[in-house]
Amino acid sequence: WMAPFDPSARNFAVRLEEGIGFWSGIVAVGNDVASCECVTEEYLTAVHSLNNDKDVDGSVGGRADLEFAPKMKEYRHLVQQARLDSTGTLCQARTVNGHILERAKFTDEHMTFILQRAVSDFGTKHWWEVGDDDVVPRLE
């Protein structure tokens, strides 16, 4: 599955309007460290131009089509509401996973670090739990 080539995946934030529930974050999980990361911001950001022109920093922006750029603030608000919902009723899957991560003050960078560590350690170590010493940068 290649999100950049699939409009329904690329424009996943637009699905927040379907009325079936929100989501609180998106992670990419693959079989190598480089393909594991938190990609929520990519889905809540539109590309900079229809030609995928690069920005000053070399990026082309997010994954969503440019036509949805005006709605991204609204979508970001819906995702934040789901993260703040301690009951899970706003989420399509009825989970509180996003709320727990929000309460723990985990950033996208923290989640990416943990995902990449898990893939790197897979099959080489016994099960481990995430503790303060495992999270870089340190949680404050």
C-alpha positions as a Python dict, from the first residue, in 0.01 Angstrom:
ca = {
    (1, 'W'): (0, 0, 0),
    (2, 'M'): (157, 324, -111),
    (3, 'A'): (-22, 623, 40),
    (4, 'P'): (130, 883, -198),
    (5, 'F'): (-33, 709, -497),
    (6, 'D'): (-370, 633, -337),
    (7, 'P'): (-594, 944, -312),
    (8, 'S'): (-815, 792, -40),
    (9, 'A'): (-507, 727, 172),
    (10, 'R'): (-327, 1049, 84),
    (11, 'N'): (-637, 1247, 183),
    (12, 'F'): (-711, 1042, 494),
    (13, 'A'): (-789, 1354, 700),
    (14, 'V'): (-1089, 1422, 475),
    (15, 'R'): (-1244, 1098, 604),
    (16, 'L'): (-1295, 1273, 938),
    (17, 'E'): (-1607, 1416, 773),
    (18, 'E'): (-1766, 1073, 719),
    (19, 'G'): (-1935, 1078, 1059),
    (20, 'I'): (-1803, 739, 1170),
    (21, 'G'): (-1561, 878, 1427),
    (22, 'F'): (-1230, 1054, 1458),
    (23, 'W'): (-875, 929, 1486),
    (24, 'S'): (-609, 1061, 1721),
    (25, 'G'): (-291, 992, 1528),
    (26, 'I'): (-132, 793, 1247),
    (27, 'V'): (179, 580, 1268),
    (28, 'A'): (358, 409, 982),
    (29, 'V'): (491, 64, 1066),
    (30, 'G'): (715, -132, 834),
    (31, 'N'): (974, -404, 847),
    (32, 'D'): (1270, -168, 866),
    (33, 'V'): (1353, 114, 1104),
    (34, 'A'): (1338, 388, 840),
    (35, 'S'): (976, 308, 752),
    (36, 'C'): (847, 339, 1111),
    (37, 'E'): (742, 680, 1232),
    (38, 'C'): (456, 896, 1348),
    (39, 'V'): (309, 1054, 1034),
    (40, 'T'): (9, 1238, 1177),
    (41, 'E'): (139, 1582, 1076),
    (42, 'E'): (196, 1466, 718),
    (43, 'Y'): (-171, 1373, 691),
    (44, 'L'): (-286, 1698, 852),
    (45, 'T'): (-84, 1907, 607),
    (46, 'A'): (-143, 1963, 236),
    (47, 'V'): (125, 1968, -31),
    (48, 'H'): (264, 2313, -106),
    (49, 'S'): (163, 2317, -472),
    (50, 'L'): (1, 2108, -743),
    (51, 'N'): (344, 2057, -900),
    (52, 'N'): (497, 1934, -571),
    (53, 'D'): (736, 2229, -580),
    (54, 'K'): (983, 2206, -297),
    (55, 'D'): (982, 2450, -9),
    (56, 'V'): (1296, 2631, 108),
    (57, 'D'): (1377, 2336, 337),
    (58, 'G'): (1341, 2088, 49),
    (59, 'S'): (1002, 1956, 156),
    (60, 'V'): (687, 1947, -51),
    (61, 'G'): (463, 1985, 251),
    (62, 'G'): (227, 1715, 364),
    (63, 'R'): (48, 1429, 193),
    (64, 'A'): (-299, 1574, 140),
    (65, 'D'): (-400, 1725, -192),
    (66, 'L'): (-375, 2104, -211),
    (67, 'E'): (-753, 2142, -254),
    (68, 'F'): (-799, 2032, 108),
    (69, 'A'): (-554, 2285, 257),
    (70, 'P'): (-831, 2523, 375),
    (71, 'K'): (-989, 2245, 583),
    (72, 'M'): (-673, 2123, 758),
    (73, 'K'): (-722, 2353, 1060),
    (74, 'E'): (-1068, 2199, 1114),
    (75, 'Y'): (-931, 1844, 1078),
    (76, 'R'): (-648, 1920, 1320),
    (77, 'H'): (-908, 2039, 1572),
    (78, 'L'): (-1107, 1713, 1536),
    (79, 'V'): (-795, 1505, 1595),
    (80, 'Q'): (-711, 1712, 1903),
    (81, 'Q'): (-1065, 1660, 2034),
    (82, 'A'): (-1017, 1283, 1997),
    (83, 'R'): (-689, 1302, 2187),
    (84, 'L'): (-857, 1487, 2473),
    (85, 'D'): (-1153, 1246, 2494),
    (86, 'S'): (-1099, 1021, 2797),
    (87, 'T'): (-1400, 804, 2708),
    (88, 'G'): (-1296, 702, 2357),
    (89, 'T'): (-1643, 776, 2221),
    (90, 'L'): (-1514, 1025, 1964),
    (91, 'C'): (-1275, 775, 1807),
    (92, 'Q'): (-1395, 543, 1535),
    (93, 'A'): (-1231, 246, 1710),
    (94, 'R'): (-1367, 360, 2049),
    (95, 'T'): (-1019, 350, 2203),
    (96, 'V'): (-840, 585, 2440),
    (97, 'N'): (-494, 519, 2293),
    (98, 'G'): (-453, 875, 2167),
    (99, 'H'): (-576, 1012, 2498),
    (100, 'I'): (-321, 805, 2691),
    (101, 'L'): (-38, 928, 2468),
    (102, 'E'): (-162, 1285, 2504),
    (103, 'R'): (-176, 1256, 2884),
    (104, 'A'): (173, 1103, 2886),
    (105, 'K'): (292, 1406, 2682),
    (106, 'F'): (432, 1184, 2408),
    (107, 'T'): (520, 1385, 2099),
    (108, 'D'): (548, 1255, 1744),
    (109, 'E'): (922, 1242, 1801),
    (110, 'H'): (879, 1023, 2110),
    (111, 'M'): (647, 783, 1929),
    (112, 'T'): (881, 761, 1630),
    (113, 'F'): (1174, 680, 1858),
    (114, 'I'): (983, 402, 2032),
    (115, 'L'): (850, 255, 1706),
    (116, 'Q'): (1197, 251, 1555),
    (117, 'R'): (1348, 99, 1867),
    (118, 'A'): (1083, -175, 1868),
    (119, 'V'): (1157, -264, 1505),
    (120, 'S'): (1530, -254, 1567),
    (121, 'D'): (1500, -481, 1874),
    (122, 'F'): (1242, -718, 1727),
    (123, 'G'): (1360, -1078, 1756),
    (124, 'T'): (1681, -985, 1933),
    (125, 'K'): (1562, -923, 2289),
    (126, 'H'): (1295, -1022, 2533),
    (127, 'W'): (988, -802, 2568),
    (128, 'W'): (1061, -459, 2714),
    (129, 'E'): (845, -185, 2855),
    (130, 'V'): (884, 181, 2776),
    (131, 'G'): (1024, 373, 3070),
    (132, 'D'): (1161, 721, 3122),
    (133, 'D'): (1511, 611, 3029),
    (134, 'D'): (1388, 469, 2698),
    (135, 'V'): (1242, 790, 2564),
    (136, 'V'): (1465, 1032, 2381),
    (137, 'P'): (1417, 1323, 2407),
    (138, 'R'): (1332, 1290, 2771),
    (139, 'L'): (976, 1360, 2873),
    (140, 'E'): (940, 1666, 3093),
}
